[in-house]
Amino acid sequence: MKFTAAGDIIIQRRIQDDFVGFEELVPFIKQGDARFFNLETTINYEGECNSSQLSGGTYIRTNPEVLEDIKNFGFNMTSFNNNHAMDFSVGGFLKTLEYVNKSGFLHSGAGHNLAEASAPKYLETNAGRVALIAVNTNFSPDMLAGEQTPRVPGRPGINGLRLDSYVELPKEDLEVIKRIAKETNINASKEITRAEGYYPELADNEAEFGEMKFVEGKKSRFVRHVNKKDMERVEKAIYEAKLQADYIIVSVHSHQLTGDKKENPADFLEEFAHACIDMGAHAIVGHGPHLLRPIEVYKGCPIFYSLGDFVLQLYNIELAPEEFFEKYGLSAATSTVHELLKKRSKDFTVGLMTDKRMFQAVIPLWETKDNKLVSLKLMPVEAAMEGNKSEIGLPRRSDGYEICEYLNKMCEPYGTRVLREEDGILRVEWEEK
């Protein structure tokens, strides 16, 4: 079987029919039997839905017709399980669900309840049946879909991966945290509630400071693990898909990082990707941080920690709620979106739309035999950062030199190597793990 995929499609407007990028990219994308992308926007008409109090960073909304433009690239499966899924509240989420269903794109990761959002969805192809499971580690608690019970309907939302996190500290530093917490009474209310039986007792080697938990350890470090219950739900979905599908893809939307570089995948994400493959998944397709991250091959299965932005149109929002204006000291009654974005970006000098890394991406084309990777190629893609407004943020084929060098540096620790062929396509070699 063959597969292609793209990362974030942050689309806010129609794409012209004769856009040259279609001609450059479609033949490569359509080589895949399954062709995935991450839909990072809400789909609803102006005035159709209320906004949420908070957004995924920018309130993103566009009209349903753009789904036809995305379809023109050749994709056939998607997920909108990302941090923007509830930008326009539950109404916007349900409209997005409705319009994506009508579009014909197979999708996973969002639903009317948790069972629906977490269930594998299946794409029928002549080469085999492909399962898609989609998860997200960046979401506010209200975005998580709810379980259906015999008497209470489920809550619409996304299939989220919660993180159990704490800071590990040497004993002497832990004692400092305990002392400051006691002196400031920052935990007083919680301690009263704990004494009333509503919170579990803390062990002697644990401390809390507000919402942050600390645990005694040998060195100072920030520790994160995927919530056990959420991990069990993913495992159940993979187990179910093993009966129904020939090939299982897990889509992961995740912004978290390790260290101080955005290119570094979070340690828990590596653990999660490996665990999914151990359970029976065959490919992990990551997106979210708006740039490229390493590629790893684990037990003959590809892990794309982030494919970058395929479409990036953050300057094309046409409306925003009052909360967004107020955040920057403005008002929707007297200010325009132009003023809002200009102020947020410090006169268009900072932000995603000014960082070249956010405009670089790859489209992987991988082929499998007996569900193991036999070849992996990458189409280098670079979106326009300047020029005609109609083309800014839209993908075009790149010569690949800079992207090849960029990827090689980050892939080296993972035992993968990227080589540029004469035709500009990148070929990936890997060490067996």
Secondary structure as UniProt FT lines:
FT   STRAND          2..10
FT   TURN            17..18
FT   HELIX           20..29
FT   TURN            30..31
FT   STRAND          34..39
FT   STRAND          42..43
FT   TURN            46..47
FT   STRAND          61..62
FT   TURN            64..65
FT   HELIX           66..71
FT   TURN            72..74
FT   STRAND          77..79
FT   TURN            83..88
FT   HELIX           89..103
FT   STRAND          106..107
FT   STRAND          110..111
FT   HELIX           114..118
FT   STRAND          121..125
FT   TURN            126..127
FT   STRAND          128..136
FT   HELIX           141..143
FT   STRAND          157..158
FT   STRAND          163..169
FT   HELIX           171..184
FT   TURN            185..187
FT   HELIX           188..195
FT   TURN            196..197
FT   TURN            204..205
FT   STRAND          206..209
FT   TURN            210..211
FT   STRAND          212..216
FT   STRAND          221..226
FT   HELIX           228..244
FT   STRAND          247..253
FT   TURN            259..260
FT   TURN            262..263
FT   HELIX           267..279
FT   STRAND          283..287
FT   STRAND          295..298
FT   TURN            299..300
FT   STRAND          301..304
FT   STRAND          307..312
FT   HELIX           314..316
FT   HELIX           322..327
FT   TURN            328..329
FT   TURN            332..334
FT   HELIX           337..344
FT   TURN            345..349
FT   HELIX           352..354
FT   HELIX           356..359
FT   STRAND          360..369
FT   TURN            370..371
FT   STRAND          372..384
FT   TURN            389..391
FT   STRAND          395..397
FT   HELIX           401..411
FT   HELIX           412..414
FT   STRAND          416..420
FT   TURN            422..423
FT   STRAND          426..430
//
